Amino acid sequence: MIEIYCENKEQLYDCLPGVKLSELLTQINIDTKYPILAAIVDNQLKELSFEIYMPHNIKFIDYSHPDGARTYIRSLNFVLQKAVYDLYPNQSLVIDYNLQNGMYAELREMGYKENGAPKTFNLNTDDLTKIKMRMQEIISADLPFTRKKIRTESAAALFESKNRYEKAFLHKQRGKFFTTVYFLDGYPDHYYGPLVESTAALKSWDIELFSRGLLIKSPSVTSPYVLSHTPYQYKLFDVFKEYSDWCSILGVKGVGTLNSAIVDGKSRQLIQISEALHERKYAHIADMIYSRRDVVKLILIAGPSSSGKTSTSKRLALQLKVLGLNPVIIEMDNYFVDRDKTPRDKDGNFDFEVLEAMDVEFLDQQINQLFSGEEVEIPKFDFAQGKRVFVGNKIKLQEKDILIMEGIHGLNPKLTKHIDPVKIFRVYASALTSLSLDENNNISTSDSRLLRRIVRDGSFRGMTPENTIIRWPSVRRGELNNIFPFQENADIMFNSALIYELPLLKYYAEPLLRRIPPNSPASTESIRLLKFLSYIQELQPQEIALIPPTSIIREFIGGSSFVY
C-alpha cells in the first residue's frame, strides 16, 4: 500500500500502486461545491488519469482554482478544434486572443505561409449553429481525453495532417526526442497543461459570432459555471488586431517563427522594429492630444500591474514636449486617504486597490483649482506614517502646461466626477500580446505581466519571485474589479507589449523561478511558467544590450535613461 496525504481532507490515506487519481477521488469521497477537474500532486498539476506509484501530497481542484479553470478552458478549446475539423477539414481554426468576454478565434485557409497572412473566412449564423451542435454532440458522448508520448517527428507529422502547421514547426524546433500528444476521438493535439478526464465535464460554455470569427465563452473563476455577460470590447479587440499586424510586419506568426528569427540572428531587427512601432504609437497619441490642446488639460493613464504605465507617461511627456507642450506629472498615489480611513478587504487587510482608498473630493478640488489658474500645494503621501503631508510642492499651470496623472483608477468616471470630461484625455496601457505558441495555445497577457513583475520585483523592490507569485492573485482581483470594467472608457489604448519581450524575460525570469523550492506554495505556478518558457528561445546578453535605454521594457530589467 502507498500512503498519500489529501490536503482537501487533511488526512492520510492508503491506496494500491497504479490507482488513478479519479479512482482515489471516489475512495476519498470529497464533498465539493463544484466538480473536481484536476489535482495538484506535490505542487505539480496532473490530470485525473494520473496513476500513483509512490507517496504524494495531493490537492484536488475544481473550476474555482485558477489551474482548474485553465484545465477546463484547454479542454473546451480542444472540443472546438475537433468540431471544426469534423465540419471543415480543409480549413484551420486559430485561437488568437483572450478578451474579457471570451477567447476570439478565426477560421483560416489551410497551410503554412512564409510570407503574408492566410485568408480568413467570415463565419455566419449557419456556421455557428453547425459548430455548436457538433460540440454538444462530442460533449454528450462523454469521450475521454487520452495522453500519449510519441516521437517528435511522428507528432509533427500528425499535427501537419490536421492543418496544425505552426504547432508542427514549433515542436520540430524544440529538439526534444519525444512530445506529449493528447487525443480526442482520434484527433491529435498538444497543450502545455493537462485536460479534464472526459468531455462530459464541460457543462457550461457557449460560442458567439464576433467580427469575422467567434468568441468561445466560459465561466469566470469568481463565478464557476455561470456564463458572464460582459459587454463587447471593441477597442481592446482593435489593439490585439494591431499587435497581430505588427507581428506580420516582422514575419512572426507564433513562437515557432519568433524562435527561428532569434536563432537566425535577427534579434537586432526584431528589437529595432518593435521599438520603432512603439515610438510611432507614442507620437500618434501625442498628436491626438495636441489636436485638442485648446480643451484638454488633463491626461489620465491607467492600466493593470506591470503594464509600463510609468514609462508610458514619461515617453508620452517627451512626445508632447516635441510638440511644444509642457507636461506636468502628478502622482495619483499622493491622494490616498489617511490610513485610519482606508477600507479593508474581506480578510481585514487594508485595501489600497479600491476607489474609496482615494480622496476623490480633494483630488478633484485641486485639479479644478489648477484649471482656474490658481496655485495649489500638491500633497505627498507618507506611506510610513500612513497620512498625507505637505512639503511645499506648489504648482500653477502656465499656458502650455498639461497635467499627466497615472494610476489604476484613471478610467473610472467616479474619480473625476467633478471635473469637466471635455478637459480629460484617457489612455489605457497594458501588455496585450496576441502572440501564440501555436494555432490554439495562445499566450495569456496576465502571464506576460507576471513575468515582468517577477523580474522587476527581484531586481528593484527586494521581493523574491515566491512572494510576487503568492501576491499575484490579490493583484488580479483588484484589476478585475477596478480596472478592466472601465478599459473601454479610454480615448485610446496603448499596447506596451514588445514582440521580443518573452525571449528577453526568459533570460531574467527562468533563473529566479528555478530558485523556488518544490514545497513552496508558489511552486505550482513557477513550474507552469517554467514549462511555458521552455517553448521560447531566450535572448543573449549581447542581444539584450541592443535594447535602447528609453524602451518600456527597461522599466523592468534596468538600464533605463528615465528616473523612476
C-alpha positions in Angstrom: 0.0 0.0 0.0 1.1 3.6 -0.7 0.5 6.4 1.8 -0.8 9.7 0.4 -1.9 12.9 2.1 -5.0 14.6 0.9 -5.0 18.4 1.6 -8.7 18.7 1.0 -9.5 16.3 3.8 -6.3 17.0 5.8 -5.9 13.2 6.3 -3.6 10.4 5.3 -4.9 7.5 3.1 -3.6 4.2 1.9 -4.0 3.1 -1.7 -2.8 0.4 -4.1 0.0 1.2 -6.6 -1.2 2.2 -10.0 -4.5 3.7 -8.8 -5.7 6.7 -10.9 -6.5 10.0 -9.2 -10.1 9.7 -10.4 -10.3 6.3 -8.6 -8.7 7.7 -5.5 -11.2 10.6 -5.6 -14.1 8.1 -5.4 -12.4 6.3 -2.5 -11.9 9.6 -0.5 -15.3 11.0 -1.4 -14.5 14.7 -1.2 -17.6 16.9 -0.7 -17.1 19.9 -3.1 -19.4 22.6 -4.4 -18.1 22.1 -8.0 -16.9 19.0 -9.9 -13.3 18.1 -9.5 -11.3 18.7 -12.7 -7.7 18.0 -11.9 -5.3 17.7 -9.0 -2.1 19.2 -7.7 0.3 16.4 -6.9 3.4 17.5 -4.9 2.7 21.0 -6.3 2.6 19.8 -9.9 -0.7 19.9 -11.9 -1.9 16.5 -13.0 -4.8 15.0 -14.9 -7.3 12.8 -13.0 -6.0 9.9 -15.1 -2.5 10.2 -13.4 -1.5 7.0 -11.8 0.0 6.8 -8.3 3.1 4.7 -7.6 4.7 6.4 -4.7 3.7 8.6 -1.7 2.3 12.0 -2.6 0.8 15.2 -1.3 -2.4 15.7 -3.2 -4.9 18.5 -3.5 -7.9 18.1 -5.8 -9.1 21.3 -7.5 -12.2 22.5 -9.3 -13.1 25.4 -11.5 -12.7 28.0 -8.7 -9.0 27.3 -8.7 -7.1 29.1 -11.5 -5.4 25.9 -12.6 -8.8 24.2 -12.6 -10.2 26.9 -14.8 -7.2 26.6 -17.2 -7.7 22.9 -17.4 -11.4 23.4 -18.3 -10.8 26.0 -20.9 -8.0 24.0 -22.6 -10.3 21.0 -22.8 -13.2 23.2 -24.2 -10.8 24.6 -26.9 -9.9 21.0 -27.8 -13.5 20.1 -28.3 -13.9 23.2 -30.5 -10.9 22.3 -32.6 -12.3 18.8 -33.1 -15.7 20.1 -34.0 -14.3 22.5 -36.6 -12.1 19.8 -38.1 -15.0 17.5 -38.4 -17.1 20.1 -40.2 -14.4 22.0 -42.2 -11.4 19.5 -42.7 -9.7 21.7 -45.2 -9.6 24.8 -43.0 -7.8 25.7 -39.8 -9.2 27.2 -36.6 -6.8 29.7 -34.9 -7.5 30.8 -31.4 -6.0 34.3 -31.2 -6.7 36.5 -28.2 -8.2 36.2 -24.8 -10.7 39.0 -24.4 -12.6 39.8 -21.2 -15.8 38.3 -22.6 -14.3 35.2 -24.3 -11.5 33.8 -26.4 -11.5 35.0 -30.0 -11.0 32.5 -32.8 -11.0 32.7 -36.6 -11.3 30.1 -39.4 -8.4 30.4 -41.9 -7.3 28.7 -45.0 -5.2 25.6 -44.7 -1.4 25.7 -45.0 1.7 27.5 -43.6 2.7 30.6 -45.5 6.2 32.0 -45.2 5.1 35.5 -46.4 1.7 37.1 -46.0 -1.2 36.2 -43.8 -3.6 33.3 -44.7 -7.1 34.1 -45.8 -9.7 34.4 -43.0 -13.2 33.1 -43.7 -16.2 35.1 -42.4 -18.3 32.8 -40.2 -22.1 33.2 -40.4 -25.0 32.1 -38.2 -25.3 28.8 -40.1 -21.6 28.0 -39.4 -22.2 28.9 -35.7 -25.2 26.6 -35.4 -23.3 23.7 -37.0 -20.2 24.1 -34.8 -22.3 24.5 -31.6 -24.3 21.3 -32.5 -21.1 19.3 -33.2 -19.5 20.5 -30.0 -22.5 19.4 -28.0 -22.5 16.0 -29.7 -18.9 15.5 -28.7 -19.5 16.6 -25.1 -22.7 14.5 -24.7 -20.8 11.4 -26.0 -18.6 11.6 -22.8 -15.4 11.0 -24.9 -12.2 10.5 -22.9 -9.1 12.7 -23.4 -6.1 10.4 -23.7 -2.4 11.3 -23.4 0.5 9.6 -25.1 4.2 10.3 -25.5 5.4 9.7 -29.1 8.5 10.5 -31.1 8.6 14.2 -32.1 8.8 13.6 -35.8 5.7 11.4 -35.6 3.9 14.0 -33.6 4.8 16.8 -36.1 3.5 14.6 -38.9 0.3 14.1 -37.0 -0.2 17.8 -36.5 0.5 18.6 -40.1 -2.1 16.1 -41.2 -4.6 18.1 -39.2 -3.6 21.5 -40.6 -1.6 22.4 -37.4 1.5 23.6 -39.2 2.7 26.2 -36.6 2.4 23.5 -33.9 4.4 21.1 -36.0 7.0 23.8 -36.7 7.3 24.7 -33.0 7.9 21.1 -31.9 10.4 20.4 -34.7 12.4 23.4 -33.3 12.3 22.3 -29.7 14.8 19.5 -30.3 13.0 17.0 -28.0 13.1 13.3 -28.7 9.5 12.8 -27.6 6.4 15.0 -27.5 3.2 14.6 -25.4 0.2 14.3 -27.7 -3.4 14.4 -26.5 -6.1 12.5 -28.4 -9.9 13.2 -28.6 -11.7 10.5 -30.6 -8.5 10.0 -32.7 -7.9 13.8 -33.2 -4.4 14.8 -32.0 -3.3 18.0 -30.3 -0.7 19.3 -27.8 -1.2 21.6 -24.8 1.3 22.8 -22.2 -1.1 21.8 -19.4 -3.4 18.9 -18.5 -7.0 18.3 -19.7 -10.2 17.1 -17.9 -10.8 13.4 -17.8 -13.6 13.4 -20.4 -15.8 15.7 -22.4 -18.8 15.3 -20.1 -17.0 17.6 -17.6 -17.6 20.6 -19.9 -21.0 21.6 -18.7 -21.0 25.4 -19.1 -19.9 27.1 -22.3 -21.2 29.0 -25.4 -19.9 30.4 -28.7 -21.0 33.6 -30.3 -20.2 35.3 -33.6 -17.8 38.3 -33.3 -16.1 40.2 -36.0 -15.1 37.7 -38.7 -14.8 34.8 -36.2 -16.3 33.7 -32.9 -16.0 34.0 -29.2 -15.6 30.9 -27.0 -17.3 31.8 -23.7 -16.6 30.0 -20.4 -17.4 31.0 -16.8 -15.1 33.2 -14.8 -13.1 31.8 -11.8 -15.1 34.1 -9.5 -18.5 32.6 -10.7 -17.9 29.0 -11.7 -20.4 27.5 -14.2 -22.2 30.8 -14.7 -21.5 32.5 -18.0 -20.8 36.2 -17.7 -22.4 38.8 -20.0 -19.5 41.2 -20.3 -20.1 44.0 -22.9 -18.1 43.5 -26.2 -14.7 45.2 -26.0 -14.2 46.6 -29.5 -11.3 48.9 -28.6 -9.5 46.1 -26.9 -10.1 43.8 -29.9 -8.6 46.5 -32.2 -5.5 46.7 -30.1 -5.0 43.0 -30.3 -5.5 43.2 -34.1 -2.9 46.0 -34.3 -0.4 43.8 -32.5 -1.1 40.9 -35.0 -0.4 43.4 -37.8 2.9 44.3 -36.1 3.8 40.6 -35.9 3.1 40.3 -39.6 5.4 43.2 -40.4 8.2 41.2 -38.6 7.2 37.9 -40.2 6.3 36.5 -36.8 3.3 34.1 -36.8 3.8 32.4 -33.5 6.5 31.4 -31.1 8.0 29.0 -33.7 8.8 31.7 -36.2 9.9 34.0 -33.3 12.4 31.4 -32.2 13.5 30.8 -35.7 14.2 34.6 -36.2 16.3 34.7 -33.0 18.3 31.5 -34.0 18.9 33.0 -37.4 20.5 36.2 -35.9 17.6 38.6 -36.5 17.2 39.8 -32.9 18.6 43.2 -33.8 15.9 43.7 -36.4 13.2 42.4 -34.1 14.3 44.9 -31.4 14.7 47.9 -33.7 11.3 47.5 -35.5 9.5 46.7 -32.3 10.8 49.9 -30.7 10.1 52.0 -33.8 6.5 50.8 -33.7 6.2 51.9 -30.1 7.7 55.3 -30.9 5.3 55.7 -33.7 2.4 54.9 -31.4 3.5 57.4 -28.7 3.8 60.1 -31.4 0.3 59.3 -32.6 -1.2 59.6 -29.1 0.7 62.9 -28.6 -0.7 64.2 -32.0 -4.3 63.3 -30.8 -3.8 65.3 -27.6 -2.2 68.2 -29.4 -5.1 68.4 -31.8 -7.3 69.0 -28.7 -4.9 71.2 -26.8 -7.4 74.1 -26.6 -9.7 72.0 -24.4 -7.7 69.0 -23.0 -5.9 69.9 -19.7 -5.5 66.5 -18.0 -4.2 63.2 -19.3 -5.1 60.2 -17.2 -3.2 56.9 -17.8 -4.5 53.7 -16.3 -3.7 50.0 -16.7 -3.1 46.8 -14.8 0.0 45.9 -12.9 3.3 45.8 -14.8 1.9 47.4 -17.9 4.5 50.0 -18.0 2.3 52.9 -17.1 5.1 54.9 -15.6 7.3 54.6 -18.7 4.3 55.4 -20.9 3.7 58.6 -19.0 7.4 59.6 -19.4 7.6 58.6 -23.1 4.3 60.4 -23.8 5.6 63.5 -22.0 8.6 63.6 -24.3 6.5 63.5 -27.4 4.3 66.3 -26.0 7.4 68.4 -25.4 8.4 67.9 -29.0 5.0 69.5 -30.0 5.7 72.5 -27.7 3.5 71.5 -24.7 4.9 71.3 -21.2 3.7 68.2 -19.3 3.4 68.4 -15.6 3.3 64.9 -13.9 1.3 64.4 -10.7 1.4 61.1 -8.8 -2.1 59.8 -8.1 -0.8 57.8 -5.1 -0.4 61.1 -3.2 -4.1 61.4 -2.9 -4.7 58.3 -0.8 -6.9 58.9 2.3 -5.2 58.7 5.7 -4.6 55.1 6.9 -7.3 55.2 9.5 -9.9 55.9 6.8 -8.6 53.2 4.3 -11.1 50.5 3.6 -10.3 46.9 4.5 -10.8 43.8 2.4 -12.7 40.6 3.4 -9.6 39.4 5.3 -9.3 42.6 7.3 -6.3 43.9 5.4 -6.0 47.4 4.1 -7.4 47.6 0.5 -5.5 50.2 -1.4 -6.9 49.0 -4.7 -10.5 50.3 -4.3 -11.5 53.8 -5.3 -12.6 54.5 -1.7 -8.9 54.4 -0.7 -8.5 57.7 -2.7 -9.6 61.2 -1.6 -11.5 61.8 -4.7 -13.1 65.1 -3.5 -9.7 66.6 -2.7 -8.1 65.5 -5.9 -11.0 67.0 -8.0 -10.8 70.2 -6.0 -7.1 70.7 -6.6 -7.4 69.8 -10.3 -10.2 72.4 -10.8 -8.2 75.0 -8.9 -5.3 74.4 -11.3 -7.6 74.7 -14.3 -8.8 78.1 -12.9 -5.3 79.4 -12.8 -4.8 79.1 -9.0 -1.6 78.0 -7.4 -2.0 74.8 -5.3 0.2 72.8 -3.0 0.4 69.2 -4.1 0.4 66.7 -1.2 2.8 63.9 -0.7 1.5 60.7 0.9 3.8 59.4 3.6 3.4 55.7 3.5 5.4 55.1 6.7 3.1 57.4 8.7 0.0 56.5 6.7 -1.1 60.1 6.1 -0.9 63.0 3.8 1.8 65.7 4.3 2.7 68.9 2.6 6.3 69.7 1.8 6.0 72.9 -0.2 5.4 71.4 -3.7 3.4 74.2 -5.2 2.1 74.2 -8.8 0.5 76.8 -11.0 -0.4 75.9 -14.6 1.0 78.1 -17.4 -0.5 78.5 -20.9 1.2 75.4 -22.4 1.2 73.2 -19.3 -0.8 70.0 -19.4 -1.3 67.6 -16.4 -0.5 63.9 -16.6 -1.7 61.6 -13.9 -1.1 57.8 -13.8 -3.0 55.3 -11.6 -5.2 52.3 -11.6 -8.5 54.4 -11.4 -7.7 56.7 -14.2 -10.6 55.4 -16.4 -13.2 55.2 -13.6 -15.5 58.2 -14.2 -16.1 58.4 -10.5 -12.5 59.5 -10.0 -13.1 62.8 -11.8 -16.9 63.2 -11.3 -16.5 66.9 -10.5 -14.1 67.6 -13.5 -15.4 68.7 -16.9 -14.9 65.4 -19.0 -14.1 67.5 -22.1 -10.9 68.5 -20.4 -9.7 64.9 -19.9 -7.9 62.6 -22.3 -7.8 59.0 -21.1 -5.1 56.4 -22.1 -5.3 52.7 -21.3 -1.9 51.0 -21.2 -1.4 47.2 -21.0 0.8 44.5 -22.3 -1.6 42.9 -24.7 0.3 40.3 -26.6 -1.6 38.4 -29.3 1.5 36.2 -30.0 0.6 32.5 -29.6 2.6 29.3 -29.0 0.7 27.8 -32.0 -2.7 27.8 -33.6 -4.7 27.0 -30.4 -2.3 27.7 -27.5 -2.5 31.5 -27.0 -0.3 33.3 -24.5 -2.0 34.9 -21.6 -1.4 38.6 -21.2 -1.6 38.1 -17.5 1.4 35.7 -17.7 3.4 38.3 -19.6 2.8 40.9 -16.9 3.5 38.4 -14.1 6.9 37.7 -15.7 7.6 41.4 -15.9 6.7 41.9 -12.3 8.8 38.9 -11.1 11.9 40.4 -12.9 11.3 43.9 -11.6 10.4 42.9 -8.1 13.5 40.8 -7.8 15.8 43.5 -9.3 14.5 46.7 -7.8 12.0 46.0 -5.0 13.8 43.4 -2.9 11.0 40.9 -3.3 11.5 37.2 -4.0 9.8 35.6 -7.0 8.0 33.4 -4.5 6.4 36.4 -2.8 5.5 38.0 -6.1 3.7 34.9 -7.2 1.8 34.5 -3.9 0.6 38.1 -4.0 -0.4 37.9 -7.7 -4.0 36.6 -7.2 -4.7 39.6 -5.0 -3.4 41.9 -7.6 -5.5 40.2 -10.3 -8.7 40.5 -8.1 -8.0 44.3 -7.9 -7.6 44.5 -11.6 -10.8 42.6 -12.3 -12.8 44.9 -10.0 -11.2 48.3 -10.6 -9.5 48.4 -14.0 -10.9 46.0 -16.6 -14.6 47.1 -16.2 -13.5 50.7 -17.3 -11.0 50.0 -20.1 -13.4 50.8 -22.9 -13.7 54.3 -21.5 -10.3 55.1 -22.9 -9.9 57.6 -25.7 -7.0 55.4 -26.9 -5.3 52.2 -25.9 -1.6 51.8 -25.9 -0.2 48.2 -26.1 3.1 48.1 -24.2 3.9 44.5 -25.3 7.0 44.1 -27.4 7.4 41.2 -29.8 10.8 40.3 -28.5 10.0 40.6 -24.8 9.2 36.9 -23.9 12.7 35.8 -25.2 14.1 38.7 -23.1 12.1 37.9 -20.0 13.0 34.2 -20.2 16.7 35.2 -19.7 15.9 37.0 -16.4 12.9 35.1 -15.1 13.9 31.5 -15.6 16.8 31.5 -13.0 14.5 33.3 -10.5 11.7 30.7 -10.9 14.1 27.8 -10.5 15.0 29.1 -7.0 11.5 28.4 -5.7 11.6 25.2 -3.6 9.3 22.3 -4.5 7.4 22.6 -1.2 6.6 26.3 -1.7 3.0 27.5 -2.2 4.3 29.3 -5.3 5.8 26.1 -6.7 2.8 25.1 -8.8 2.8 28.4 -10.6 6.6 28.5 -11.0 6.5 25.0 -12.6 3.7 26.2 -15.0 5.6 29.3 -16.0 8.9 27.3 -16.5 7.1 24.9 -18.8 5.7 27.8 -20.8 9.1 29.4 -21.1 10.6 26.1 -22.2 9.0 26.7 -25.6 10.8 30.0 -26.1 14.3 30.7 -27.3 15.9 33.2 -25.0 17.9 36.3 -25.9 21.6 36.5 -25.0 23.3 39.4 -23.2 24.8 40.8 -26.4 21.4 41.0 -27.9 19.8 42.4 -24.7 22.4 45.2 -24.9 20.8 46.4 -28.2 17.6 47.4 -26.4 17.5 51.2 -26.2 17.6 52.9 -22.7 14.2 54.6 -23.4 12.4 51.2 -24.0 9.4 50.5 -21.9 10.9 47.1 -21.0 13.9 48.8 -19.3 11.4 49.7 -16.5 11.6 46.0 -15.6 15.1 44.9 -16.4 17.0 48.1 -15.6 19.3 50.3 -17.7 16.6 52.9 -18.4 17.6 56.5 -19.1 14.4 57.6 -17.2 14.4 58.1 -13.4 11.7 56.0 -11.6 
